[in-house]
Amino acid sequence: MKKILKFLGIALFTVAINNTLIAQPLPGGGDPGGPGGDPIAGAPVGDGLLILGILAALYAGKKIYELYLENKLEKNEDKKEP
C-alpha cells in the first residue's frame, strides 16, 4: 500500500509541475506566422547560424590539417624503409 501511495504522490507532483511549465500563448494572440500575428515573436537565428558556420569551418580545417600531418609522416616513414 505504501508503494502505491508513494507512486501516486510522485505522479500527482509530476503532473502538477508539468501543468505549470506549459508554454503560455503569445501576448498579442494569434499565430505568429499567420496574418496579424506578432512580428517580434520568435528567436533570432542569424547569429547562431554564423557561429555554427565558423565552428564547422574550424573543425573541418583541423581535420584537414591532421590528415596532412598524418600523410606527411607516412611519406617520411616510406622514404626511410629502403
HUFENJO-V978074 format. One record per pair of residues at least 6 apart in sequence whose ideal C-beta (glycine too) atoms are under 6 Angstrom apart, sorted by the first residue. I is the first residue (numbers start at 1). J is the second residue. If there is no record, write none. Layout:
i: [I I]
j: [J J]
This chain:
i: [26 26 28 30 30 31 32 32]
j: [38 41 38 36 37 37 38 41]
